[in-house]
Amino acid sequence: MNCLNFDFKTIKFELREDGIGIISLNRPEKLNAISFQMEEELHEILDYLDTNLNCRVLILRGEGKAFSAGTDLQEGLILNARKVKEGYEKYFHLNNISEPIKRKIYHQWRITDIITKFRKIHQPIIALVHGAAAGGGLGMILASDIRIATENARFINASINIGLTGADMGCSYFLPRLIGMARASEILYTGREVNGKEACEIGLVNQLTSKDELLDEGIKFAFKMINKSPLGLRLTKKAINLSLDTPSLDTILQFENSSIVLTFSSDDVKEASKAFFSKKEPNYPLK
């Protein structure tokens, strides 16, 4: 069920027959640093997933020794260059834009839109982390729904360490919500590393496993969701997104009420009820 129309250079994508999609960051020689090309390919696959009902759960991982070292800083220097290097004119934030400040603004908007799309797509995202998850890599991890890591995983808010702000790629939004204001403030201000063991202890990571078993554990976790109502999963993610910023309990209750009515009227409920009473797993056909 691979999507053969994609010609990706910096990521891999597999859509399995069981409805589990797997995105692999694929620049292992650069520790999966996020290049301009990777940004565009992530946008392409996320736009595809936004309307794909056959993909029910998404796994995000990195090839090689790390999840992602963050933004490719060498490519970032091009944003300051007087003349755009040959081959880079195809990126809209470099094409016919001579002022470096404008290039940086447009590029920053483009890369952070990836974080927005992580929350917008209907699939729950399981991030598998080994080695470094720094900068933009950390942002993608935090915007995911579930995090499974190895003990040697290293979560690094890198921007504050290179003269930038520690508030980047959604980190100042997600991290306090995940681990609390006090711990998040320390990490955002100091840029210190958090290893996998500590990340699990403070609630940043759901569970730890070995590098060899990381993908298998991710797939096992995905199966816990695959056997739930597809519509129910999508509406649950929307409810979680809404609850992050809802102004009141009443607001979220109204959304939950409408979601319950919608799912109660779907064929998914009939299948779930039949499976429950027959003591079998439900079988939700791919659309």
C-alpha positions as CSV (number, residue, x, y, z in Angstrom):
1,M,0.0,0.0,0.0
2,N,3.0,2.3,-0.6
3,C,2.2,5.6,-2.3
4,L,4.2,5.2,-5.5
5,N,3.4,8.7,-6.8
6,F,5.8,10.3,-4.2
7,D,9.4,10.9,-5.2
8,F,10.8,11.9,-1.8
9,K,14.5,12.5,-1.4
10,T,14.7,13.3,2.4
11,I,11.9,11.3,3.9
12,K,10.3,7.8,3.4
13,F,6.6,7.1,3.6
14,E,4.9,3.7,3.9
15,L,1.1,3.2,4.2
16,R,0.6,-0.4,5.5
17,E,-2.4,-2.5,4.7
18,D,-3.6,-2.3,8.3
19,G,-3.9,1.5,8.1
20,I,-0.7,2.4,9.9
21,G,1.4,5.1,8.1
22,I,5.1,5.4,8.8
23,I,7.1,8.6,8.0
24,S,10.8,8.2,8.3
25,L,13.1,11.2,8.3
26,N,15.8,10.1,5.9
27,R,19.0,12.2,6.0
28,P,21.0,9.9,8.3
29,E,24.3,11.3,7.1
30,K,23.2,14.7,8.5
31,L,21.5,13.3,11.6
32,N,18.2,14.0,9.8
33,A,18.7,17.7,10.0
34,I,15.7,19.5,8.5
35,S,16.6,20.9,5.1
36,F,14.5,23.1,2.8
37,Q,13.8,19.9,0.8
38,M,12.7,18.0,3.8
39,E,10.4,20.8,4.8
40,E,8.6,20.7,1.4
41,E,8.4,16.9,1.5
42,L,6.9,17.0,5.0
43,H,4.3,19.5,3.8
44,E,3.5,17.3,0.8
45,I,2.9,14.2,2.9
46,L,1.0,16.0,5.6
47,D,-1.3,17.5,3.0
48,Y,-1.9,14.1,1.6
49,L,-2.6,12.6,5.0
50,D,-5.1,15.3,5.8
51,T,-7.5,13.9,3.3
52,N,-6.6,10.2,3.5
53,L,-9.0,8.1,5.4
54,N,-7.2,4.8,4.9
55,C,-4.3,6.0,7.1
56,R,-5.7,5.9,10.7
57,V,-2.5,6.2,12.8
58,L,0.8,7.8,11.9
59,I,4.2,6.8,13.2
60,L,7.1,9.3,12.9
61,R,10.7,8.1,13.2
62,G,14.2,8.9,12.1
63,E,16.7,6.8,10.1
64,G,20.3,6.3,11.4
65,K,21.7,7.5,14.7
66,A,19.2,10.2,15.7
67,F,15.7,11.3,15.3
68,S,16.6,14.8,14.1
69,A,19.4,17.3,14.9
70,G,17.0,20.1,14.1
71,T,17.2,22.7,11.3
72,D,20.1,22.3,8.9
73,L,22.2,25.3,10.0
74,Q,24.4,25.2,6.9
75,E,21.4,25.6,4.6
76,G,20.1,28.3,7.0
77,L,23.1,30.5,6.1
78,I,21.7,30.7,2.6
79,L,18.9,32.9,4.0
80,N,21.6,35.6,4.7
81,A,23.5,35.2,1.4
82,R,23.6,38.0,-1.1
83,K,23.1,35.6,-4.0
84,V,21.0,32.4,-3.8
85,K,23.1,29.3,-4.6
86,E,22.2,27.5,-7.8
87,G,19.4,25.0,-7.3
88,Y,17.8,26.8,-4.4
89,E,15.7,29.2,-6.5
90,K,12.9,26.6,-6.4
91,Y,12.1,27.4,-2.7
92,F,9.6,30.2,-2.5
93,H,11.3,31.9,0.4
94,L,14.5,32.3,-1.7
95,N,13.0,32.9,-5.1
96,N,13.2,36.6,-6.1
97,I,13.5,37.8,-2.4
98,S,16.6,39.8,-2.0
99,E,16.2,41.0,1.6
100,P,17.5,38.5,4.1
101,I,15.0,39.5,6.8
102,K,12.1,38.7,4.4
103,R,13.7,35.4,3.5
104,K,13.9,34.5,7.2
105,I,10.3,35.5,7.9
106,Y,8.9,33.5,5.0
107,H,11.0,30.5,5.8
108,Q,10.0,30.6,9.5
109,W,6.4,30.7,8.5
110,R,6.9,27.8,6.2
111,I,8.7,25.5,8.7
112,T,6.4,26.2,11.6
113,D,3.3,25.4,9.4
114,I,4.6,21.8,9.7
115,I,3.8,22.0,13.4
116,T,0.3,23.3,12.7
117,K,-0.3,20.4,10.2
118,F,0.8,17.9,12.8
119,R,-2.2,18.9,14.9
120,K,-4.5,19.5,12.0
121,I,-4.3,16.0,10.4
122,H,-6.8,13.6,11.8
123,Q,-4.3,10.7,12.5
124,P,-2.9,10.4,16.1
125,I,0.9,10.6,15.7
126,I,3.3,8.3,17.6
127,A,6.8,9.7,17.7
128,L,9.7,7.2,18.1
129,V,12.8,8.9,19.5
130,H,16.4,7.7,19.6
131,G,19.5,9.8,19.7
132,A,19.1,13.5,19.5
133,A,15.7,15.3,19.0
134,A,16.8,18.9,18.9
135,G,15.4,22.2,17.7
136,G,12.8,21.6,15.0
137,G,13.1,17.9,15.7
138,L,12.0,18.5,19.3
139,G,9.2,20.7,18.0
140,M,7.8,17.8,15.9
141,I,8.2,15.4,18.9
142,L,6.2,17.8,21.1
143,A,3.5,18.3,18.5
144,S,2.9,14.5,18.3
145,D,0.3,12.7,20.4
146,I,2.4,9.8,21.8
147,R,6.1,9.6,22.4
148,I,8.1,6.4,22.8
149,A,11.9,6.7,23.3
150,T,15.1,4.9,24.1
151,E,17.0,5.7,27.3
152,N,19.8,7.3,25.2
153,A,17.3,9.7,23.5
154,R,18.3,13.3,24.0
155,F,15.7,16.1,24.0
156,I,17.4,19.4,23.4
157,N,15.8,22.9,23.1
158,A,18.7,23.9,20.8
159,S,17.7,27.4,19.7
160,I,18.5,29.1,23.0
161,N,22.0,27.6,22.8
162,I,22.9,29.3,19.4
163,G,21.9,32.8,20.3
164,L,18.2,32.5,19.3
165,T,15.1,32.4,21.5
166,G,14.2,29.3,23.4
167,A,10.6,29.7,22.1
168,D,10.7,28.0,18.7
169,M,8.7,25.5,16.7
170,G,5.9,25.4,19.2
171,C,8.1,24.4,22.1
172,S,6.9,27.2,24.4
173,Y,3.3,26.1,23.7
174,F,3.5,22.3,24.0
175,L,6.2,21.8,26.7
176,P,4.5,23.6,29.6
177,R,1.3,21.7,28.8
178,L,3.1,18.4,28.8
179,I,5.3,18.7,31.8
180,G,4.2,21.8,33.7
181,M,5.4,25.4,33.7
182,A,8.3,25.1,36.2
183,R,10.1,22.2,34.4
184,A,9.4,23.6,31.0
185,S,10.7,27.0,31.9
186,E,14.0,25.5,33.1
187,I,14.5,23.5,29.9
188,L,13.4,26.4,27.6
189,Y,15.7,28.9,29.4
190,T,18.8,26.8,29.8
191,G,18.7,24.5,26.7
192,R,20.0,21.6,28.8
193,E,19.6,18.1,27.5
194,V,16.9,15.8,28.9
195,N,17.7,12.1,28.4
196,G,15.1,9.4,27.8
197,K,14.9,8.2,31.4
198,E,14.3,11.7,32.7
199,A,11.8,12.4,29.9
200,C,9.8,9.4,31.0
201,E,9.9,10.3,34.6
202,I,8.6,13.9,34.0
203,G,5.8,12.8,31.6
204,L,7.4,14.0,28.4
205,V,7.6,10.4,27.1
206,N,5.0,7.7,27.4
207,Q,7.3,4.7,27.6
208,L,10.9,3.6,27.1
209,T,12.2,0.7,25.0
210,S,15.4,-0.4,23.3
211,K,16.5,0.9,19.9
212,D,16.0,-2.5,18.3
213,E,12.4,-2.7,19.6
214,L,11.5,0.9,19.0
215,L,9.5,0.4,15.7
216,D,7.9,-2.7,17.0
217,E,6.7,-0.9,20.1
218,G,5.4,1.9,18.0
219,I,3.4,-0.5,15.9
220,K,2.0,-2.3,19.0
221,F,0.9,1.1,20.3
222,A,-0.7,1.9,17.0
223,F,-2.7,-1.3,17.1
224,K,-4.3,-0.1,20.4
225,M,-5.8,2.7,18.3
226,I,-6.4,0.9,15.1
227,N,-9.1,-1.2,16.8
228,K,-11.1,1.8,17.8
229,S,-13.7,3.6,15.8
230,P,-12.0,5.6,13.0
231,L,-14.5,8.4,13.3
232,G,-14.1,8.3,17.1
233,L,-10.3,8.6,16.8
234,R,-10.5,11.6,14.5
235,L,-13.0,13.4,16.7
236,T,-11.0,12.6,19.8
237,K,-8.0,14.3,18.3
238,K,-10.1,17.3,17.5
239,A,-11.4,17.4,21.0
240,I,-7.9,17.3,22.5
241,N,-6.8,20.1,20.2
242,L,-9.8,22.2,21.3
243,S,-9.2,21.4,24.9
244,L,-5.6,22.9,24.8
245,D,-7.1,26.4,24.3
246,T,-10.8,26.1,25.3
247,P,-12.0,29.1,27.3
248,S,-14.4,27.1,29.4
249,L,-15.6,23.6,30.4
250,D,-18.9,24.3,28.8
251,T,-17.2,24.9,25.4
252,I,-15.4,21.5,25.4
253,L,-18.6,19.7,26.7
254,Q,-20.6,21.1,23.8
255,F,-18.0,19.7,21.3
256,E,-17.9,16.4,23.2
257,N,-21.7,16.2,23.1
258,S,-21.9,16.7,19.4
259,S,-19.0,14.2,18.8
260,I,-20.9,11.5,20.8
261,V,-24.1,12.1,18.9
262,L,-22.2,11.9,15.6
263,T,-20.3,8.7,16.4
264,F,-23.4,7.1,17.9
265,S,-25.1,7.6,14.6
266,S,-22.3,5.9,12.6
267,D,-21.8,2.3,11.5
268,D,-18.7,2.2,13.7
269,V,-21.0,1.8,16.8
270,K,-22.8,-1.1,15.3
271,E,-19.5,-2.9,14.6
272,A,-18.1,-2.1,18.1
273,S,-21.3,-3.4,19.8
274,K,-21.3,-6.6,17.7
275,A,-17.6,-7.2,18.6
276,F,-18.2,-6.4,22.3
277,F,-21.0,-8.9,22.7
278,S,-19.2,-11.6,20.6
279,K,-16.0,-11.0,22.6
280,K,-14.0,-10.3,19.4
281,E,-12.0,-7.4,18.1
282,P,-14.0,-5.0,15.9
283,N,-13.2,-4.9,12.2
284,Y,-13.5,-1.4,10.8
285,P,-13.0,-1.6,7.0
286,L,-10.7,0.9,5.3
287,K,-12.6,3.5,3.4
